[in-house]
Amino acid sequence: MMSKVEINFTRLLAQCEIMVSEKKQGDWRLEKYVSALDQRYADLKKSIHVPAKEKLIEYGQKVDFIKGLLKAYKLVSSAMIVLVFAVFIVF
């Protein structure tokens, strides 16, 4: 049976996965959700009812993947802004 901490973590993880799959990179909530997800993952590792080691590894990989996607979205957004300014200045 999952603890309350793990249930809350998995719900937030599922919501982040949905937001990422819908490509809502312009959504300010995604960054806040991922920050909260990272904190909940840290809380889960410290909780009294720690899940199995394999499950923790799986959760950690999912969190890292989502954080990596968020960073990629930011890089793409920044690159697009630079490109738009470069094109605008040339014309």
Backbone as XML, in Angstrom:
<?xml version="1.0"?>
<chain id="A" units="angstrom">
  <residue number="1" name="MET">
    <atom name="N" x="0.836" y="-1.183" z="0.000"/>
    <atom name="CA" x="0.000" y="0.000" z="0.000"/>
    <atom name="C" x="0.880" y="1.246" z="0.000"/>
  </residue>
  <residue number="2" name="MET">
    <atom name="N" x="0.474" y="2.226" z="-0.763"/>
    <atom name="CA" x="1.254" y="3.451" z="-0.894"/>
    <atom name="C" x="0.949" y="4.406" z="0.259"/>
  </residue>
  <residue number="3" name="SER">
    <atom name="N" x="1.980" y="5.126" z="0.680"/>
    <atom name="CA" x="1.807" y="6.119" z="1.735"/>
    <atom name="C" x="1.190" y="7.381" z="1.139"/>
  </residue>
  <residue number="4" name="LYS">
    <atom name="N" x="0.744" y="8.262" z="2.022"/>
    <atom name="CA" x="0.151" y="9.534" z="1.581"/>
    <atom name="C" x="1.164" y="10.353" z="0.790"/>
  </residue>
  <residue number="5" name="VAL">
    <atom name="N" x="2.403" y="10.353" z="1.236"/>
    <atom name="CA" x="3.465" y="11.095" z="0.559"/>
    <atom name="C" x="3.662" y="10.557" z="-0.864"/>
  </residue>
  <residue number="6" name="GLU">
    <atom name="N" x="3.670" y="9.232" z="-0.995"/>
    <atom name="CA" x="3.858" y="8.621" z="-2.311"/>
    <atom name="C" x="2.651" y="8.866" z="-3.217"/>
  </residue>
  <residue number="7" name="ILE">
    <atom name="N" x="1.461" y="8.820" z="-2.657"/>
    <atom name="CA" x="0.250" y="9.082" z="-3.442"/>
    <atom name="C" x="0.280" y="10.510" z="-3.975"/>
  </residue>
  <residue number="8" name="ASN">
    <atom name="N" x="0.612" y="11.465" z="-3.116"/>
    <atom name="CA" x="0.692" y="12.865" z="-3.554"/>
    <atom name="C" x="1.770" y="13.046" z="-4.622"/>
  </residue>
  <residue number="9" name="PHE">
    <atom name="N" x="2.888" y="12.367" z="-4.430"/>
    <atom name="CA" x="3.968" y="12.446" z="-5.412"/>
    <atom name="C" x="3.521" y="11.883" z="-6.761"/>
  </residue>
  <residue number="10" name="THR">
    <atom name="N" x="2.891" y="10.720" z="-6.757"/>
    <atom name="CA" x="2.490" y="10.095" z="-8.026"/>
    <atom name="C" x="1.404" y="10.905" z="-8.736"/>
  </residue>
  <residue number="11" name="ARG">
    <atom name="N" x="0.532" y="11.543" z="-7.984"/>
    <atom name="CA" x="-0.480" y="12.416" z="-8.602"/>
    <atom name="C" x="0.178" y="13.611" z="-9.286"/>
  </residue>
  <residue number="12" name="LEU">
    <atom name="N" x="1.128" y="14.232" z="-8.603"/>
    <atom name="CA" x="1.832" y="15.374" z="-9.182"/>
    <atom name="C" x="2.675" y="14.938" z="-10.381"/>
  </residue>
  <residue number="13" name="LEU">
    <atom name="N" x="3.298" y="13.784" z="-10.286"/>
    <atom name="CA" x="4.077" y="13.240" z="-11.394"/>
    <atom name="C" x="3.185" y="13.023" z="-12.617"/>
  </residue>
  <residue number="14" name="ALA">
    <atom name="N" x="2.010" y="12.455" z="-12.401"/>
    <atom name="CA" x="1.072" y="12.219" z="-13.506"/>
    <atom name="C" x="0.645" y="13.534" z="-14.141"/>
  </residue>
  <residue number="15" name="GLN">
    <atom name="N" x="0.391" y="14.543" z="-13.337"/>
    <atom name="CA" x="-0.011" y="15.856" z="-13.868"/>
    <atom name="C" x="1.118" y="16.480" z="-14.676"/>
  </residue>
  <residue number="16" name="CYS">
    <atom name="N" x="2.337" y="16.365" z="-14.198"/>
    <atom name="CA" x="3.486" y="16.899" z="-14.940"/>
    <atom name="C" x="3.656" y="16.165" z="-16.265"/>
  </residue>
  <residue number="17" name="GLU">
    <atom name="N" x="3.487" y="14.851" z="-16.252"/>
    <atom name="CA" x="3.594" y="14.073" z="-17.489"/>
    <atom name="C" x="2.534" y="14.504" z="-18.495"/>
  </residue>
  <residue number="18" name="ILE">
    <atom name="N" x="1.340" y="14.775" z="-18.024"/>
    <atom name="CA" x="0.266" y="15.237" z="-18.913"/>
    <atom name="C" x="0.622" y="16.596" z="-19.506"/>
  </residue>
  <residue number="19" name="MET">
    <atom name="N" x="1.089" y="17.511" z="-18.661"/>
    <atom name="CA" x="1.429" y="18.851" z="-19.133"/>
    <atom name="C" x="2.562" y="18.803" z="-20.159"/>
  </residue>
  <residue number="20" name="VAL">
    <atom name="N" x="3.553" y="17.950" z="-19.920"/>
    <atom name="CA" x="4.671" y="17.827" z="-20.847"/>
    <atom name="C" x="4.193" y="17.196" z="-22.157"/>
  </residue>
  <residue number="21" name="SER">
    <atom name="N" x="3.337" y="16.186" z="-22.071"/>
    <atom name="CA" x="2.861" y="15.515" z="-23.285"/>
    <atom name="C" x="1.988" y="16.433" z="-24.137"/>
  </residue>
  <residue number="22" name="GLU">
    <atom name="N" x="1.325" y="17.392" z="-23.497"/>
    <atom name="CA" x="0.506" y="18.348" z="-24.231"/>
    <atom name="C" x="1.337" y="19.526" z="-24.736"/>
  </residue>
  <residue number="23" name="LYS">
    <atom name="N" x="2.637" y="19.467" z="-24.460"/>
    <atom name="CA" x="3.587" y="20.483" z="-24.917"/>
    <atom name="C" x="3.177" y="21.884" z="-24.478"/>
  </residue>
  <residue number="24" name="LYS">
    <atom name="N" x="2.884" y="22.006" z="-23.213"/>
    <atom name="CA" x="2.510" y="23.306" z="-22.656"/>
    <atom name="C" x="3.751" y="24.026" z="-22.142"/>
  </residue>
  <residue number="25" name="GLN">
    <atom name="N" x="4.778" y="24.147" z="-22.993"/>
    <atom name="CA" x="6.016" y="24.755" z="-22.519"/>
    <atom name="C" x="5.876" y="26.229" z="-22.195"/>
  </residue>
  <residue number="26" name="GLY">
    <atom name="N" x="4.882" y="26.896" z="-22.751"/>
    <atom name="CA" x="4.677" y="28.299" z="-22.431"/>
    <atom name="C" x="3.902" y="28.490" z="-21.139"/>
  </residue>
  <residue number="27" name="ASP">
    <atom name="N" x="3.437" y="27.413" z="-20.557"/>
    <atom name="CA" x="2.628" y="27.463" z="-19.351"/>
    <atom name="C" x="3.532" y="27.641" z="-18.130"/>
  </residue>
  <residue number="28" name="TRP">
    <atom name="N" x="3.357" y="28.725" z="-17.427"/>
    <atom name="CA" x="4.189" y="29.014" z="-16.258"/>
    <atom name="C" x="3.991" y="27.980" z="-15.154"/>
  </residue>
  <residue number="29" name="ARG">
    <atom name="N" x="2.837" y="27.315" z="-15.153"/>
    <atom name="CA" x="2.571" y="26.330" z="-14.104"/>
    <atom name="C" x="3.492" y="25.124" z="-14.203"/>
  </residue>
  <residue number="30" name="LEU">
    <atom name="N" x="3.903" y="24.776" z="-15.415"/>
    <atom name="CA" x="4.756" y="23.600" z="-15.581"/>
    <atom name="C" x="6.043" y="23.737" z="-14.776"/>
  </residue>
  <residue number="31" name="GLU">
    <atom name="N" x="6.658" y="24.896" z="-14.838"/>
    <atom name="CA" x="7.896" y="25.114" z="-14.085"/>
    <atom name="C" x="7.654" y="24.989" z="-12.576"/>
  </residue>
  <residue number="32" name="LYS">
    <atom name="N" x="6.553" y="25.533" z="-12.098"/>
    <atom name="CA" x="6.218" y="25.442" z="-10.670"/>
    <atom name="C" x="5.916" y="23.997" z="-10.276"/>
  </residue>
  <residue number="33" name="TYR">
    <atom name="N" x="5.194" y="23.286" z="-11.145"/>
    <atom name="CA" x="4.860" y="21.891" z="-10.865"/>
    <atom name="C" x="6.125" y="21.035" z="-10.795"/>
  </residue>
  <residue number="34" name="VAL">
    <atom name="N" x="7.055" y="21.263" z="-11.711"/>
    <atom name="CA" x="8.287" y="20.477" z="-11.727"/>
    <atom name="C" x="9.127" y="20.783" z="-10.489"/>
  </residue>
  <residue number="35" name="SER">
    <atom name="N" x="9.143" y="22.031" z="-10.076"/>
    <atom name="CA" x="9.853" y="22.392" z="-8.845"/>
    <atom name="C" x="9.233" y="21.683" z="-7.639"/>
  </residue>
  <residue number="36" name="ALA">
    <atom name="N" x="7.913" y="21.680" z="-7.576"/>
    <atom name="CA" x="7.217" y="20.989" z="-6.484"/>
    <atom name="C" x="7.444" y="19.485" z="-6.575"/>
  </residue>
  <residue number="37" name="LEU">
    <atom name="N" x="7.484" y="18.950" z="-7.791"/>
    <atom name="CA" x="7.723" y="17.517" z="-7.984"/>
    <atom name="C" x="9.090" y="17.122" z="-7.449"/>
  </residue>
  <residue number="38" name="ASP">
    <atom name="N" x="10.084" y="17.940" z="-7.735"/>
    <atom name="CA" x="11.439" y="17.684" z="-7.241"/>
    <atom name="C" x="11.464" y="17.681" z="-5.714"/>
  </residue>
  <residue number="39" name="GLN">
    <atom name="N" x="10.762" y="18.627" z="-5.105"/>
    <atom name="CA" x="10.695" y="18.691" z="-3.644"/>
    <atom name="C" x="9.962" y="17.481" z="-3.070"/>
  </residue>
  <residue number="40" name="ARG">
    <atom name="N" x="8.874" y="17.096" z="-3.707"/>
    <atom name="CA" x="8.112" y="15.925" z="-3.235"/>
    <atom name="C" x="8.938" y="14.652" z="-3.359"/>
  </residue>
  <residue number="41" name="TYR">
    <atom name="N" x="9.756" y="14.577" z="-4.411"/>
    <atom name="CA" x="10.624" y="13.404" z="-4.569"/>
    <atom name="C" x="11.638" y="13.340" z="-3.425"/>
  </residue>
  <residue number="42" name="ALA">
    <atom name="N" x="12.197" y="14.478" z="-3.070"/>
    <atom name="CA" x="13.137" y="14.532" z="-1.939"/>
    <atom name="C" x="12.428" y="14.132" z="-0.643"/>
  </residue>
  <residue number="43" name="ASP">
    <atom name="N" x="11.191" y="14.609" z="-0.466"/>
    <atom name="CA" x="10.411" y="14.245" z="0.723"/>
    <atom name="C" x="10.122" y="12.749" z="0.754"/>
  </residue>
  <residue number="44" name="LEU">
    <atom name="N" x="9.836" y="12.193" z="-0.410"/>
    <atom name="CA" x="9.528" y="10.765" z="-0.508"/>
    <atom name="C" x="10.728" y="9.922" z="-0.101"/>
  </residue>
  <residue number="45" name="LYS">
    <atom name="N" x="11.923" y="10.346" z="-0.516"/>
    <atom name="CA" x="13.132" y="9.596" z="-0.162"/>
    <atom name="C" x="13.409" y="9.644" z="1.334"/>
  </residue>
  <residue number="46" name="LYS">
    <atom name="N" x="12.949" y="10.714" z="2.013"/>
    <atom name="CA" x="13.190" y="10.871" z="3.444"/>
    <atom name="C" x="12.053" y="10.344" z="4.311"/>
  </residue>
  <residue number="47" name="SER">
    <atom name="N" x="10.943" y="9.966" z="3.684"/>
    <atom name="CA" x="9.760" y="9.598" z="4.468"/>
    <atom name="C" x="9.965" y="8.286" z="5.231"/>
  </residue>
  <residue number="48" name="ILE">
    <atom name="N" x="9.088" y="8.076" z="6.178"/>
    <atom name="CA" x="9.130" y="6.864" z="6.993"/>
    <atom name="C" x="8.797" y="5.638" z="6.151"/>
  </residue>
  <residue number="49" name="HIS">
    <atom name="N" x="7.842" y="5.785" z="5.253"/>
    <atom name="CA" x="7.389" y="4.689" z="4.402"/>
    <atom name="C" x="8.017" y="4.808" z="3.016"/>
  </residue>
  <residue number="50" name="VAL">
    <atom name="N" x="9.313" y="4.567" z="2.943"/>
    <atom name="CA" x="10.036" y="4.681" z="1.679"/>
    <atom name="C" x="9.630" y="3.522" z="0.774"/>
  </residue>
  <residue number="51" name="PRO">
    <atom name="N" x="9.304" y="3.825" z="-0.503"/>
    <atom name="CA" x="8.972" y="2.740" z="-1.431"/>
    <atom name="C" x="10.192" y="1.869" z="-1.734"/>
  </residue>
  <residue number="52" name="ALA">
    <atom name="N" x="9.967" y="0.790" z="-2.451"/>
    <atom name="CA" x="11.054" y="-0.114" z="-2.821"/>
    <atom name="C" x="12.128" y="0.641" z="-3.609"/>
  </residue>
  <residue number="53" name="LYS">
    <atom name="N" x="13.347" y="0.153" z="-3.518"/>
    <atom name="CA" x="14.475" y="0.809" z="-4.174"/>
    <atom name="C" x="14.242" y="0.943" z="-5.679"/>
  </residue>
  <residue number="54" name="GLU">
    <atom name="N" x="13.699" y="-0.089" z="-6.302"/>
    <atom name="CA" x="13.439" y="-0.062" z="-7.745"/>
    <atom name="C" x="12.434" y="1.041" z="-8.094"/>
  </residue>
  <residue number="55" name="LYS">
    <atom name="N" x="11.425" y="1.193" z="-7.242"/>
    <atom name="CA" x="10.404" y="2.214" z="-7.467"/>
    <atom name="C" x="11.010" y="3.604" z="-7.319"/>
  </residue>
  <residue number="56" name="LEU">
    <atom name="N" x="11.868" y="3.795" z="-6.327"/>
    <atom name="CA" x="12.534" y="5.091" z="-6.147"/>
    <atom name="C" x="13.403" y="5.441" z="-7.352"/>
  </residue>
  <residue number="57" name="ILE">
    <atom name="N" x="14.103" y="4.445" z="-7.878"/>
    <atom name="CA" x="14.933" y="4.669" z="-9.064"/>
    <atom name="C" x="14.061" y="5.064" z="-10.243"/>
  </residue>
  <residue number="58" name="GLU">
    <atom name="N" x="12.943" y="4.368" z="-10.421"/>
    <atom name="CA" x="12.010" y="4.683" z="-11.504"/>
    <atom name="C" x="11.469" y="6.112" z="-11.363"/>
  </residue>
  <residue number="59" name="TYR">
    <atom name="N" x="11.058" y="6.465" z="-10.155"/>
    <atom name="CA" x="10.558" y="7.826" z="-9.903"/>
    <atom name="C" x="11.637" y="8.860" z="-10.203"/>
  </residue>
  <residue number="60" name="GLY">
    <atom name="N" x="12.860" y="8.585" z="-9.752"/>
    <atom name="CA" x="13.969" y="9.515" z="-9.979"/>
    <atom name="C" x="14.247" y="9.719" z="-11.463"/>
  </residue>
  <residue number="61" name="GLN">
    <atom name="N" x="14.187" y="8.637" z="-12.231"/>
    <atom name="CA" x="14.410" y="8.744" z="-13.674"/>
    <atom name="C" x="13.322" y="9.580" z="-14.337"/>
  </residue>
  <residue number="62" name="LYS">
    <atom name="N" x="12.079" y="9.400" z="-13.893"/>
    <atom name="CA" x="10.975" y="10.174" z="-14.463"/>
    <atom name="C" x="11.109" y="11.660" z="-14.117"/>
  </residue>
  <residue number="63" name="VAL">
    <atom name="N" x="11.481" y="11.948" z="-12.890"/>
    <atom name="CA" x="11.665" y="13.340" z="-12.466"/>
    <atom name="C" x="12.795" y="13.987" z="-13.272"/>
  </residue>
  <residue number="64" name="ASP">
    <atom name="N" x="13.908" y="13.285" z="-13.406"/>
    <atom name="CA" x="15.040" y="13.815" z="-14.163"/>
    <atom name="C" x="14.676" y="14.034" z="-15.631"/>
  </residue>
  <residue number="65" name="PHE">
    <atom name="N" x="13.910" y="13.120" z="-16.199"/>
    <atom name="CA" x="13.492" y="13.251" z="-17.590"/>
    <atom name="C" x="12.624" y="14.500" z="-17.782"/>
  </residue>
  <residue number="66" name="ILE">
    <atom name="N" x="11.672" y="14.698" z="-16.880"/>
    <atom name="CA" x="10.791" y="15.860" z="-16.981"/>
    <atom name="C" x="11.584" y="17.153" z="-16.782"/>
  </residue>
  <residue number="67" name="LYS">
    <atom name="N" x="12.513" y="17.152" z="-15.836"/>
    <atom name="CA" x="13.353" y="18.339" z="-15.624"/>
    <atom name="C" x="14.199" y="18.619" z="-16.864"/>
  </residue>
  <residue number="68" name="GLY">
    <atom name="N" x="14.696" y="17.574" z="-17.511"/>
    <atom name="CA" x="15.467" y="17.742" z="-18.735"/>
    <atom name="C" x="14.633" y="18.313" z="-19.863"/>
  </residue>
  <residue number="69" name="LEU">
    <atom name="N" x="13.393" y="17.837" z="-19.980"/>
    <atom name="CA" x="12.499" y="18.376" z="-21.007"/>
    <atom name="C" x="12.199" y="19.846" z="-20.761"/>
  </residue>
  <residue number="70" name="LEU">
    <atom name="N" x="11.994" y="20.203" z="-19.509"/>
    <atom name="CA" x="11.727" y="21.600" z="-19.175"/>
    <atom name="C" x="12.917" y="22.482" z="-19.561"/>
  </residue>
  <residue number="71" name="LYS">
    <atom name="N" x="14.134" y="22.011" z="-19.289"/>
    <atom name="CA" x="15.326" y="22.758" z="-19.681"/>
    <atom name="C" x="15.408" y="22.875" z="-21.197"/>
  </residue>
  <residue number="72" name="ALA">
    <atom name="N" x="15.079" y="21.800" z="-21.897"/>
    <atom name="CA" x="15.102" y="21.832" z="-23.368"/>
    <atom name="C" x="14.081" y="22.831" z="-23.900"/>
  </residue>
  <residue number="73" name="TYR">
    <atom name="N" x="12.892" y="22.859" z="-23.295"/>
    <atom name="CA" x="11.872" y="23.823" z="-23.709"/>
    <atom name="C" x="12.370" y="25.248" z="-23.537"/>
  </residue>
  <residue number="74" name="LYS">
    <atom name="N" x="13.057" y="25.495" z="-22.414"/>
    <atom name="CA" x="13.580" y="26.838" z="-22.166"/>
    <atom name="C" x="14.637" y="27.203" z="-23.201"/>
  </residue>
  <residue number="75" name="LEU">
    <atom name="N" x="15.510" y="26.244" z="-23.540"/>
    <atom name="CA" x="16.553" y="26.508" z="-24.534"/>
    <atom name="C" x="15.943" y="26.786" z="-25.898"/>
  </residue>
  <residue number="76" name="VAL">
    <atom name="N" x="14.938" y="26.004" z="-26.261"/>
    <atom name="CA" x="14.275" y="26.203" z="-27.544"/>
    <atom name="C" x="13.592" y="27.566" z="-27.561"/>
  </residue>
  <residue number="77" name="SER">
    <atom name="N" x="12.925" y="27.916" z="-26.474"/>
    <atom name="CA" x="12.256" y="29.219" z="-26.398"/>
    <atom name="C" x="13.264" y="30.352" z="-26.493"/>
  </residue>
  <residue number="78" name="SER">
    <atom name="N" x="14.376" y="30.223" z="-25.805"/>
    <atom name="CA" x="15.406" y="31.256" z="-25.845"/>
    <atom name="C" x="16.002" y="31.371" z="-27.247"/>
  </residue>
  <residue number="79" name="ALA">
    <atom name="N" x="16.243" y="30.241" z="-27.880"/>
    <atom name="CA" x="16.796" y="30.244" z="-29.228"/>
    <atom name="C" x="15.823" y="30.891" z="-30.209"/>
  </residue>
  <residue number="80" name="MET">
    <atom name="N" x="14.536" y="30.618" z="-30.035"/>
    <atom name="CA" x="13.528" y="31.210" z="-30.912"/>
    <atom name="C" x="13.483" y="32.729" z="-30.724"/>
  </residue>
  <residue number="81" name="ILE">
    <atom name="N" x="13.586" y="33.195" z="-29.503"/>
    <atom name="CA" x="13.573" y="34.632" z="-29.230"/>
    <atom name="C" x="14.780" y="35.297" z="-29.889"/>
  </residue>
  <residue number="82" name="VAL">
    <atom name="N" x="15.947" y="34.683" z="-29.743"/>
    <atom name="CA" x="17.155" y="35.233" z="-30.354"/>
    <atom name="C" x="17.007" y="35.256" z="-31.870"/>
  </residue>
  <residue number="83" name="LEU">
    <atom name="N" x="16.478" y="34.191" z="-32.429"/>
    <atom name="CA" x="16.286" y="34.120" z="-33.874"/>
    <atom name="C" x="15.319" y="35.195" z="-34.365"/>
  </residue>
  <residue number="84" name="VAL">
    <atom name="N" x="14.233" y="35.397" z="-33.648"/>
    <atom name="CA" x="13.266" y="36.426" z="-34.034"/>
    <atom name="C" x="13.901" y="37.808" z="-33.974"/>
  </residue>
  <residue number="85" name="PHE">
    <atom name="N" x="14.660" y="38.099" z="-32.917"/>
    <atom name="CA" x="15.334" y="39.383" z="-32.823"/>
    <atom name="C" x="16.356" y="39.553" z="-33.935"/>
  </residue>
  <residue number="86" name="ALA">
    <atom name="N" x="17.095" y="38.493" z="-34.254"/>
    <atom name="CA" x="18.097" y="38.563" z="-35.310"/>
    <atom name="C" x="17.428" y="38.854" z="-36.654"/>
  </residue>
  <residue number="87" name="VAL">
    <atom name="N" x="16.340" y="38.202" z="-36.935"/>
    <atom name="CA" x="15.618" y="38.423" z="-38.185"/>
    <atom name="C" x="15.023" y="39.822" z="-38.197"/>
  </residue>
  <residue number="88" name="PHE">
    <atom name="N" x="14.488" y="40.257" z="-37.085"/>
    <atom name="CA" x="13.872" y="41.580" z="-36.985"/>
    <atom name="C" x="14.897" y="42.682" z="-37.205"/>
  </residue>
  <residue number="89" name="ILE">
    <atom name="N" x="16.088" y="42.514" z="-36.644"/>
    <atom name="CA" x="17.139" y="43.529" z="-36.759"/>
    <atom name="C" x="17.661" y="43.604" z="-38.195"/>
  </residue>
  <residue number="90" name="VAL">
    <atom name="N" x="17.767" y="42.457" z="-38.858"/>
    <atom name="CA" x="18.280" y="42.418" z="-40.229"/>
    <atom name="C" x="17.330" y="43.154" z="-41.168"/>
  </residue>
  <residue number="91" name="PHE">
    <atom name="N" x="16.060" y="42.997" z="-40.948"/>
    <atom name="CA" x="15.060" y="43.635" z="-41.821"/>
    <atom name="C" x="14.750" y="44.990" z="-41.262"/>
  </residue>
</chain>
